[in-house]
Amino acid sequence: MKQPNQILTRRRFLAGTSTAGAVAYLAANARGADSTPPSTRSPRSATPPGSTRSSQIPSWPIHDEADASAAADVVRSGKWGRLAGRKTLEFEESLRVKAGAGYCLATSTGTTALLTSLGVLGVGPGDEVILPTYTWVACFNVITVNYALPVFVEPDIETFQIDATKIDSAITAATKVILPVHLGGSPADIDAVMAISRRRGIPVLEDACQSPLAEWKGRVVGNFGIAGCISFQASKNLTAGEGGAIITNDEEFYIKCFNYHNQGNVRAGARQVAPLGRGANFRMTELQAGLLLSQLRRFEEQQAARGQNAAYLSSLLSQIPGIAPARIRKECTRHAWHLYMFHYDQSQFAGLTRAKFMRALSADGVDAGPGYAQLNKTPHVRAIASNPHYLRIYGKSGMAAWEERNQTPITDRLCSEGVWLGQRTLLGGRSEMERIAEAIRKIRSRASEIAKV
Ligand SMILES: Cc1ncc(COP(=O)(O)O)c(C=O)c1O
């Protein structure tokens, strides 16, 4: 499966992870990670000099001549838009069947899948939408482009997923949608979220952008709420550079989504529903669909490899004091392994800070990221408190209260101790998992020395 030119040598790998390269790598492989550049100082390696060896971690995306032909076929067909060709329809049908869903709509990105869904749910100014604090900024953006109020809920420290026990108290009369995120490939506690949804009568839109075909009690995520959104952006396990999809079991919702993503225009020959008066062009291109169909050929095999390697890595890392892999709920019957997330406890590493730990990992050729920064405390997010439209809609006191509510000690802790490995690392084979565990063990044994650098 791996092409020789897709296996990175250790030297190229390290070059790609230093300074600017690390930022680019994180952007492409662990997008959403705090892109703090590693120090420009030469990091101290825990591996003795001269012990360089080849990394078996493939570059991403993996592609071959069949992918190139798939793209070329679309080019030659001259049918590049979904309204002209059949590739998007074909991809939607493949994904629908794999997800066990009634309907599937492909979109230009995961963000536009979310925007379409929230648009159809009628989210607008004055509404509140509940989302986790520990997530990618897209979740916030799709709420605020609609001038709705994002209401943050803290994660559960062990699983990194939204803490469903905190959702109830975040609900108000203005809550329009609950937007849980299945983070990193692992399902959030969707039973608990759906129980709240039923009791309070509030729809759930599942953000499964990082968790394609992950399962909760044997059912693919995205099938629990009104719909689920998936991303095929460049770092994702299934990718066409950009792309997205909505899966749903509600025919009317699907038809409305089709119309919304098609500038409000109805699909010829399809059942009609009341017009929404809103919409945009969020259509997938045939080129994206052609590539996705081609990438789908190796998806199952790659997912199986990621799963096996992740389980092996967890068995190794769990033996190292101070390293705790994210807890996976027992109801998770299939993890999509977009991210391998773990906790780093510096008190077990002689006080070695996470930043220094990560630099040492990088020096040993282990490409890790620090995970999300405190989203709710970024200037981008806080700016809505002084946005004139927000002030007009929610009032000065409303926005001040919103700022007050954004005290998130669990998120702060998770953002300071989380460490991520990207999905392509999990395609590296058992020896790579051993190398990662060995690097961490060595860093721990020399932690006080490394801390002084
Ligand atoms: C949790 C989450 N939601 C939404 C998105 C948005 O998807 P896209 O980048 O395809 O627009 C992403 C992707 O990066 C994501 O990780």
The ligand as an SDF file (V2000), in Angstrom:
LIG
                    3D

 16 16  0  0  0  0  0  0  0  0999 V2000
  -14.3640   19.1420   14.7460 C   0  0  0  0  0  0  0  0  0  0  0  0
  -14.3670   19.7850   13.3750 C   0  0  0  0  0  0  0  0  0  0  0  0
  -15.4600   20.4330   12.9540 N   0  0  0  0  0  0  0  0  0  0  0  0
  -15.5100   21.0090   11.7490 C   0  0  0  0  0  0  0  0  0  0  0  0
  -14.4340   20.9680   10.8880 C   0  0  0  0  0  0  0  0  0  0  0  0
  -14.5290   21.6750    9.5890 C   0  0  0  0  0  0  0  0  0  0  0  0
  -14.2600   20.8730    8.4850 O   0  0  0  0  0  0  0  0  0  0  0  0
  -13.5610   21.4650    7.1890 P   0  0  0  0  0  0  0  0  0  0  0  0
  -12.1570   21.8080    7.5030 O   0  0  0  0  0  0  0  0  0  0  0  0
  -13.7060   20.3590    6.1910 O   0  0  0  0  0  0  0  0  0  0  0  0
  -14.3440   22.6610    6.7680 O   0  0  0  0  0  0  0  0  0  0  0  0
  -13.2890   20.2900   11.2690 C   0  0  0  0  0  0  0  0  0  0  0  0
  -12.1450   20.1250   10.3450 C   0  0  0  0  0  0  0  0  0  0  0  0
  -11.0740   20.5440   10.4090 O   0  0  0  0  0  0  0  0  0  0  0  0
  -13.2300   19.7040   12.5530 C   0  0  0  0  0  0  0  0  0  0  0  0
  -12.1180   19.0880   12.9820 O   0  0  0  0  0  0  0  0  0  0  0  0
  1  2  1  0
  2  3  1  0
  2 15  2  0
  3  4  2  0
  4  5  1  0
  5  6  1  0
  5 12  2  0
  6  7  1  0
  7  8  1  0
  8  9  2  0
  8 10  1  0
  8 11  1  0
 12 13  1  0
 12 15  1  0
 13 14  2  0
 15 16  1  0
M  END
$$$$
